[in-house]
């Protein structure tokens, strides 16, 4: 199967790492640091004795170093970008390009993982794990249906019984009928 | 012959006791338990979601039916084997099987990707066994001395040691020190969520029960190392095991057909690392609360300082020194953690805290008189630890052969299997669903951060060391009446803090000033960064 071509025209293709995106990440860190520095004010003054520097000293020290290192990083990025003649302003091009096969697989992998995590409270691990293993492997390109079915069922069961029955770690049971199924399965051994 | 010499009293008492300890371990029943301990330890170390501490916890009730020396020996063997085995999955799949193997992923996995799987695994095994054996020998011969040293260390020294460790982290981001510093402080900050360790005041919890219990580092490491790698592999279409996929390197059969030792040329390269890190790792293990994970973090950064600059610049890209350094230190630290346990009754790590519970369960209270009163028990543990490290070396080939069978599994199935193990691993520690989301968020974030050279290793180190540093800092100041000079009035902490300041600021100045640019250009480092 080709990794290029057959895509969907909804999202912009990922650009290669650029200085402007690098700057964007640093700015996010700076905003994070400023926001939490402000929030830290709410527990300022909590201390076990008059000599204790208080509950804010450690988080504030970390946040202030983030601020200083972040500003320094911005300066360095700007300097390096100027040396290489790159733009530091993010491109606002609205050009819509085709998603490659790999990007489509990547987004599907993320979506299936999110669905798997969400399903734990309702469906439980015992039922959802084989389905996830099947769907995830299929989505990222495995096509031998017989092997995939056997792999998904056997792996899901082995992991469930290994953790539940051997090392006594209860993986999520889910709720309603799924919970009944999981408990029934756990009691099989 | 040996028996005669022993009987004649020509051999020091310690050796006599040790020989008696070996005799006790080598009885059929104890050998059976020893084999179980090695197997369980390796399994728990290699499978994400399980770890040595958890397995020791599970086995404590079983030891109740055994004699104390048999039961506690088995627990000690599980611990030693688990610390080693975490490196296998770290090297093969970038999934640290146990927290102690976090740093091994940094160079072990790239070595695998570069087609040097056999070299990576044999280096990890040899370094683990070397560190473990040296650590145990130090434990046997210097326990009382080290215990005295540990008693004299107080909060200022402990804080200074951690500060030095944090400063050394800047070397992980060679060429991107500002980013490494940001990431490290971000990790330190993540460690403050939850209740303040001294006052109990909730910090940044936003009335969430999950945040109140703090951000656990296991979901974070599974996310940033394992889940992000799965995403990367899907995007790049690469292969988890070098040589097994597109653009792979060497023939994988080498991994099981070669010697159990690393190539001879490697010994010249990391000889100093083995020597220094096995001693330093043991000393870190002696510090109460530090343990093998902290030992690995320090070991990696020490390793960077012990190699020539040309090698230091390549740390993180797959150099054997980067595997040997943490593996030597974490196994040495695992042995070192027994020093305060056996001599002071203070556990040096989470696992030794559980082993302390096993002692108490058997009606034994570890402390200064333990070696005198329970000599056979203590020397049985020492002998078992030594044998466990030798067994690790001998079992290397069959164990790795077993693990390498996974290369026959198609890449897509392997990736989905890794996601399942990251999910189970993230959930199993605290049985909290939100830990899955933590793993996921950090995994996706790490994927993008690493694209822009924001190394995630300093963040993990910050998250591990932060909760150890803050209480030490504040207790130091509280006891000193708020006087910051307390850190400079004690020689050990003064030296450590000075070293920390120099270690941190010199590379930072080099990285961010025109003077640094000139130096880098002179030594041809600019090309390396680009």
Interface residues (C-beta under 8 A of the other chain):
Chain A: X3 X17 X21 X22 X25 X26 X29 X32 X36 X39 X40 X43 X46 X47 X48 X49 X50 X51 X52 X53 X55 X57 X58 X59 X62 X63 X65 X66 X69 X70 X72 X73 X75 X76 X102 X103 X105 X106 X109 X110 X113 X114 X116 X117 X120 X121 X125 X129 X132 X133 X136 X137 X140 X141 X142 X148 X151 X155 X156 X159 X163 X167 X168 X169 X170 X171 X172
Chain B: X49 X50 X54 X55 X58 X178 X179 X181 X182 X185 X186 X188 X189 X192 X196 X198 X199 X201 X202 X203 X204 X227 X230 X231 X234 X235 X236 X237 X410 X412 X413 X415 X416 X417 X419 X420 X421 X423 X424 X427 X428 X431 X433 X436 X437 X440 X444 X448 X449 X451 X452 X453 X454 X462 X466 X469 X470 X473 X474 X477 X478 X479 X480 X481 X482 X511 X512
